[in-house]
Amino acid sequence: MHNPDTPPPVRPGARRAFVASLTGTALEWYDFAVYSAAAALVFGDLFFPSEDPFTGTILAFSTYAVGYISRPLGGFVFGRLGDVLGRKKILIATLVLIGVTTLLIGVLPAYDTAGIAAPIALVLLRFGQGVGVGGEWGGAVLLSSEFGDPRRRGFYASAAQIGPPAGNLAANGVLALLGALLSEDQFLSWGWRVAFLLSGVLVVFGLWIRVKLEETPVFKAMEAAQTRPEAPIREVFTTQPRALVASILSRIAPDVLYAMFTVFVLTYATQELHMSRGSALTAVLIGSGLQVFLMPLAGALSDRVNRRALYGCAVVAAGVWPFLFFPAIGGGSWPLLMIGVVGGLAIHAFMYGPQAAFIAEQFSPRLRYTGSSLAYTLAGIVGGAIAPVLFATLLGSYRSWVPLALYIAIAAVLSCAGVYLGRNADHSEDEEFERLNSVGSR
């Protein structure tokens, strides 16, 4: 047994797994974030032309939602395979899938060239992106956390959580650079495609890292002892329904808040406050850069304090922040916009950093890939998928920020319920699981 007063030793392969989880997820979220930013800035005009700019924006965000709606398919398929075939094989497959679909989006003709086929193809490729991301997250969390000590799961599992802000940082950085170097006509004509085509180079790098990594110790022990589940999806629904519900609800507020401060804030700042695209992207860029450091810090902090309590406090802050943010930026001040976006993303970091560990430890070790993937993807439908569409619809209908803030507050209430239903970490469960499987493999 480990003495809690001494630092736990770093397990073999833990650092490499941390880097592989972080880089691979960052690459996939670069692809996802490029699409999200493009949906807010250019897709409405290029693929959904309309006399009413809000109509085009809503349709563009509808394709953004498709990437969330398709995630459960990835969670069901790849989550099950991850518990049956292994973490490494599935993570390679998801990286290839999302890389190919993103490359194809980069060469997709616009509506004025291909007509109705253009938005249809865009939706189908976005669907493929979502399937890949749906299978990625659960495996990336386990890749790093199953190599690490269970008592430091908050820190090790945060590797996968750093991926979204790192990918968002890279995506918005590329788009901001292109926007600064190119004219408006050049950016709309071909500049945005460069960001998508860069994905090919990044995916090759990610595959190189993941192919060199070994399978996780937990899965190798399961395989040797022949304790892999035969029907993990059925087992999760029949034996761990409370864990699934708690995990789904706990994810809603982080998804909705993230959609506001990385996606819809671009639309709000440019269309409602009449600020430049570059200034709005810069604010998101700064907030995402801070998140890269805050998320592992929050994950590590959750290893030292009660993880549920830390998560719950951040959820409450998420529900309150919009009521401060929107009045502050009403005058169109960029410094206040930057402070508001950075504050919102900092709050998100203290939810999202511990979230991977919180969700993973709701499920038994042999069902964690399936359970985590299902929770992640199903929550995405009621969280991140509909958030930008609802934000745009509410703003277009009421021309006020109040419904937007109320929507985020409702999401926070639901996530508070999820944190309440969840359980605290049980490290003895992991230790007993590894001991029994080690005995069985002899």
C-alpha positions in Angstrom: 0.0 0.0 0.0 1.2 3.5 -0.7 2.0 5.9 2.1 -0.1 9.0 1.5 2.6 11.2 3.1 5.2 10.4 0.4 4.9 11.3 -3.3 3.9 8.3 -5.4 6.5 7.0 -7.8 6.1 7.8 -11.5 5.1 4.5 -13.2 7.0 3.3 -16.3 5.5 4.9 -19.4 3.5 7.5 -17.5 5.2 10.5 -18.9 5.1 9.2 -22.5 1.4 8.4 -22.1 0.7 11.8 -20.8 2.4 13.4 -23.8 0.7 11.0 -26.2 -2.7 11.7 -24.7 -2.2 15.5 -24.8 -0.8 15.8 -28.3 -3.2 13.4 -29.9 -6.2 15.0 -28.4 -4.9 18.5 -29.1 -4.5 17.5 -32.8 -8.0 16.2 -33.0 -9.4 19.2 -31.2 -7.4 21.5 -33.6 -9.5 19.9 -36.4 -12.7 20.3 -34.4 -11.9 23.9 -33.3 -11.0 25.0 -36.8 -14.4 23.9 -37.9 -16.1 25.6 -35.0 -14.4 28.9 -35.7 -15.1 28.6 -39.4 -18.7 28.0 -38.7 -18.9 31.2 -36.7 -16.9 33.3 -39.3 -17.3 32.0 -42.9 -19.5 28.9 -43.3 -22.7 30.9 -43.1 -21.8 32.9 -46.2 -20.0 30.2 -48.1 -22.3 27.2 -47.6 -25.6 28.6 -46.4 -26.1 31.9 -48.2 -29.1 33.9 -47.0 -30.4 37.5 -47.0 -30.6 37.3 -43.2 -27.2 36.9 -41.7 -28.6 35.3 -38.5 -30.3 32.6 -40.7 -27.0 31.7 -42.3 -25.3 31.7 -38.9 -27.9 29.5 -37.4 -27.6 27.0 -40.3 -23.8 27.0 -40.0 -24.1 26.3 -36.3 -26.5 23.5 -37.1 -23.6 21.7 -38.8 -21.5 22.4 -35.7 -24.2 20.6 -33.8 -24.0 17.6 -36.1 -20.4 17.0 -34.8 -21.9 16.6 -31.3 -24.9 14.6 -32.3 -22.7 12.0 -34.1 -20.5 11.6 -31.1 -22.6 9.0 -29.4 -22.1 6.7 -32.4 -18.4 7.1 -31.9 -18.8 6.5 -28.2 -20.9 3.4 -28.7 -18.7 1.9 -31.4 -15.2 2.9 -30.3 -16.0 2.9 -26.5 -17.0 -0.8 -26.7 -14.0 -1.7 -28.9 -11.7 0.1 -26.5 -12.8 -2.2 -23.6 -12.6 -5.3 -25.9 -9.7 -4.7 -28.3 -7.6 -2.2 -26.4 -7.0 1.5 -25.9 -4.1 2.0 -28.4 -5.7 0.5 -31.5 -8.8 2.6 -31.1 -7.0 5.8 -30.5 -5.0 5.4 -33.7 -8.3 4.7 -35.6 -10.0 7.8 -34.3 -7.1 10.0 -35.1 -7.0 8.8 -38.7 -10.8 9.3 -39.1 -10.9 12.9 -37.9 -7.8 13.8 -39.8 -9.2 12.5 -43.2 -12.6 14.2 -42.7 -10.9 17.5 -41.9 -8.6 17.4 -44.9 -11.7 16.8 -47.1 -13.5 19.8 -45.7 -10.5 21.9 -46.7 -11.0 21.0 -50.4 -14.8 21.1 -50.3 -16.3 23.4 -53.0 -18.7 26.1 -51.7 -22.3 26.6 -52.5 -21.8 28.9 -55.4 -19.8 26.1 -57.1 -21.5 22.9 -56.1 -24.9 24.1 -55.1 -26.9 22.1 -52.6 -24.3 19.3 -52.7 -21.8 21.6 -50.8 -23.7 21.9 -47.5 -24.8 18.2 -47.7 -21.1 17.1 -48.0 -20.2 19.5 -45.3 -22.7 17.9 -42.9 -21.5 14.4 -43.8 -17.9 15.3 -43.1 -18.8 17.0 -39.9 -20.6 13.9 -38.9 -17.4 11.9 -39.5 -15.5 14.3 -37.4 -17.9 13.9 -34.5 -17.7 10.1 -34.7 -13.9 10.3 -34.4 -14.0 12.7 -31.4 -16.7 10.6 -29.7 -14.4 7.6 -29.6 -11.3 9.7 -28.8 -11.9 11.2 -25.5 -12.6 8.2 -23.3 -9.5 6.4 -24.7 -7.3 9.5 -24.3 -8.3 9.8 -20.6 -7.5 6.2 -19.9 -4.3 6.3 -21.9 -2.7 8.7 -19.5 -4.6 7.8 -16.3 -4.0 4.1 -16.5 -0.3 4.6 -16.7 -0.3 7.0 -13.8 -0.9 6.4 -10.1 -4.7 6.4 -9.2 -4.0 8.9 -6.4 -2.8 11.4 -9.1 -5.6 10.6 -11.6 -6.8 14.2 -11.6 -3.4 15.3 -12.9 -2.7 12.5 -15.3 -6.2 12.4 -16.8 -6.0 16.2 -17.3 -3.7 15.4 -20.3 -6.7 14.7 -22.4 -8.4 17.8 -21.1 -5.6 20.1 -22.2 -6.2 18.9 -25.7 -9.3 21.1 -26.4 -7.7 24.4 -25.3 -4.4 23.5 -26.9 -6.2 22.6 -30.2 -8.4 25.7 -29.9 -5.3 27.8 -29.3 -3.6 26.4 -32.4 -6.8 26.7 -34.5 -7.6 30.2 -33.6 -4.0 31.2 -33.8 -3.8 29.9 -37.4 -7.1 31.7 -38.3 -6.0 34.9 -36.7 -2.7 34.8 -38.5 -4.4 34.2 -41.8 -6.9 36.9 -41.1 -4.0 39.4 -40.5 -2.1 38.4 -43.6 -4.9 38.1 -46.0 -7.6 40.5 -47.1 -11.3 39.8 -46.3 -11.9 38.5 -49.9 -8.8 36.3 -49.8 -9.7 34.8 -46.4 -13.2 34.0 -47.6 -12.1 32.7 -50.9 -9.3 30.3 -49.9 -7.5 31.4 -46.8 -9.7 29.5 -44.3 -8.9 26.3 -46.2 -5.2 26.5 -45.3 -6.1 25.9 -41.6 -7.9 22.7 -42.6 -5.2 21.4 -44.9 -2.6 21.9 -42.2 -4.4 19.0 -40.3 -2.7 16.5 -42.6 0.8 17.3 -41.3 -0.4 17.4 -37.7 -2.1 14.0 -37.9 1.0 12.3 -39.2 2.9 13.7 -36.2 0.1 12.4 -33.8 0.2 9.0 -35.4 3.9 8.7 -35.0 3.6 9.3 -31.3 0.7 6.9 -30.7 2.1 4.0 -32.8 5.2 4.0 -30.6 3.2 3.7 -27.3 2.5 0.4 -25.6 -1.0 -0.7 -24.5 -2.0 0.5 -21.0 -1.1 -1.7 -18.0 -4.7 -2.0 -17.0 -5.9 -3.4 -20.3 -2.8 -5.7 -20.6 -3.7 -7.1 -17.2 -7.4 -7.5 -18.3 -6.3 -9.3 -21.4 -3.9 -11.6 -19.7 -6.5 -12.6 -17.0 -9.3 -12.8 -19.6 -11.5 -10.4 -17.7 -12.4 -8.2 -20.6 -16.2 -7.5 -20.8 -18.1 -9.2 -23.6 -21.0 -6.7 -23.7 -19.7 -3.5 -22.1 -22.5 -1.3 -23.3 -25.2 -3.5 -21.8 -23.2 -3.8 -18.6 -22.9 0.0 -18.2 -26.7 0.6 -18.7 -27.7 -2.3 -16.5 -25.2 -2.2 -13.6 -24.0 1.4 -13.4 -27.0 3.7 -14.4 -26.4 6.2 -11.6 -22.8 6.6 -12.6 -23.8 7.2 -16.2 -26.5 9.8 -15.3 -24.1 11.6 -12.9 -21.4 11.7 -15.5 -23.8 13.0 -18.3 -25.2 15.8 -16.1 -21.8 16.9 -14.8 -20.7 17.6 -18.4 -23.5 19.9 -19.5 -22.4 23.1 -17.9 -18.7 22.8 -19.1 -19.9 22.1 -22.7 -22.4 25.0 -22.7 -19.9 27.5 -21.2 -17.2 26.4 -23.6 -19.5 26.9 -26.6 -20.2 30.4 -25.4 -16.6 31.5 -24.8 -14.9 29.9 -27.7 -17.6 29.7 -30.4 -20.6 32.0 -30.0 -18.6 34.8 -28.5 -17.0 35.3 -31.9 -20.5 35.9 -33.4 -21.7 38.0 -30.5 -18.6 40.3 -30.6 -18.6 40.8 -34.4 -22.4 41.0 -35.1 -23.8 42.5 -31.9 -20.9 44.6 -30.6 -19.5 45.4 -34.1 -16.0 44.5 -33.1 -13.4 43.1 -35.6 -13.0 39.4 -36.1 -9.3 39.7 -35.2 -10.0 41.3 -31.8 -12.5 38.6 -30.9 -10.2 35.8 -32.0 -7.4 37.3 -29.9 -9.5 37.3 -26.8 -10.3 33.6 -27.3 -6.6 32.9 -28.1 -5.5 34.5 -24.8 -8.1 32.6 -22.8 -7.2 29.3 -24.4 -3.6 29.8 -23.8 -4.3 30.3 -20.1 -6.4 27.2 -20.0 -3.4 25.1 -21.1 -1.8 25.8 -17.8 -4.9 26.0 -15.6 -6.3 22.6 -16.5 -3.4 20.4 -15.2 -3.3 22.8 -12.2 -7.0 22.2 -11.5 -6.5 18.4 -12.1 -3.6 18.3 -9.7 -5.5 20.4 -7.1 -8.4 18.0 -7.3 -6.0 15.2 -6.2 -5.3 17.1 -3.0 -8.8 18.3 -2.2 -12.3 16.7 -2.6 -12.7 16.5 -6.4 -16.5 16.7 -6.3 -16.4 19.8 -4.1 -13.9 21.6 -6.4 -15.9 20.7 -9.5 -19.1 21.8 -7.8 -17.7 25.2 -6.9 -16.6 25.8 -10.5 -20.0 24.8 -11.8 -21.6 27.5 -9.5 -19.2 30.1 -10.8 -20.1 29.1 -14.3 -23.8 29.9 -13.6 -23.0 33.3 -12.2 -20.3 34.6 -14.6 -22.5 35.4 -17.6 -24.5 37.8 -15.5 -21.3 39.8 -15.0 -19.8 39.2 -18.4 -22.6 40.5 -20.7 -23.2 43.9 -19.0 -19.5 44.5 -18.8 -18.9 44.2 -22.6 -22.1 46.0 -23.6 -20.1 49.1 -24.5 -17.9 47.2 -26.9 -14.7 47.5 -24.9 -12.0 45.0 -26.1 -10.2 44.9 -22.7 -13.4 44.0 -20.9 -14.2 41.4 -23.6 -10.8 39.9 -23.1 -11.2 39.9 -19.3 -14.6 38.3 -19.6 -13.5 35.6 -22.0 -10.4 34.8 -20.0 -12.5 34.6 -16.8 -15.1 32.4 -18.4 -12.5 30.0 -19.8 -10.6 30.0 -16.4 -13.9 28.9 -14.7 -14.3 26.3 -17.5 -10.7 25.0 -16.8 -11.6 24.3 -13.1 -14.5 22.2 -14.3 -12.9 20.6 -17.2 -9.5 19.9 -15.6 -10.8 17.5 -12.9 -13.7 16.3 -15.1 -11.8 13.4 -16.8 -10.8 11.9 -13.5 -14.3 12.5 -12.0 -16.1 10.7 -14.8 -13.6 7.9 -15.2 -13.8 7.0 -11.5 -17.6 6.8 -11.6 -17.2 3.5 -13.5 -15.4 0.2 -12.6 -12.0 -0.2 -14.3 -13.2 -2.9 -16.8 -16.0 -0.6 -18.1 -14.3 2.7 -18.1 -13.7 3.2 -21.8 -17.3 2.4 -22.6 -18.8 4.3 -19.6 -16.7 7.4 -20.0 -17.3 7.5 -23.8 -21.0 7.1 -23.5 -21.2 9.8 -20.8 -19.0 12.2 -22.8 -20.9 11.8 -26.1 -24.5 11.6 -24.8 -23.9 14.8 -22.7 -22.6 16.5 -25.8 -26.0 16.3 -27.4 -27.8 18.2 -24.7 -24.7 20.4 -23.9 -22.4 21.5 -26.6 -24.4 20.4 -29.6 -27.3 22.7 -29.3 -25.6 25.5 -27.4 -24.5 27.7 -30.3 -27.8 27.2 -32.1 -29.7 28.1 -29.0 -27.5 31.1 -28.4 -28.0 32.4 -31.9 -31.8 31.7 -31.8 -32.3 33.3 -28.4 -30.3 36.4 -29.4 -32.1 36.7 -32.7 -35.5 36.4 -31.1 -35.0 38.5 -28.0 -32.1 40.8 -28.9 -31.0 40.6 -25.3 -28.2 38.8 -23.4 -30.4 37.9 -20.5 -31.8 34.6 -22.1 -28.3 33.6 -22.9 -27.2 34.0 -19.3 -30.3 32.2 -18.1 -29.6 29.3 -20.4 -26.0 28.9 -19.0 -27.4 29.1 -15.4 -29.9 26.3 -16.1 -27.0 24.2 -17.5 -25.1 24.9 -14.2 -28.0 23.7 -12.1 -28.1 20.4 -14.1 -24.4 19.9 -13.6 -24.7 20.6 -9.9 -27.2 17.7 -9.8 -24.7 15.5 -11.6 -21.9 16.3 -9.2 -24.2 15.5 -6.3 -25.2 12.1 -7.7 -21.6 11.2 -8.4 -19.3 9.3 -6.0 -15.9 10.2 -4.6 -12.7 8.4 -5.8 -12.2 4.9 -4.5 -8.5 4.2 -5.0 -8.7 0.8 -3.4 -10.9 -0.3 -6.2 -8.2 0.3 -8.7 -5.5 -1.3 -6.5 -7.7 -4.4 -6.0 -8.5 -4.6 -9.7 -4.8 -4.5 -10.6 -3.9 -7.0 -7.9 -6.5 -9.5 -8.9 -5.6 -9.2 -12.6 -1.9 -9.6 -11.8 -2.7 -12.8 -9.9 -4.9 -14.1 -12.7 -2.2 -13.4 -15.4 0.4 -15.6 -13.7 
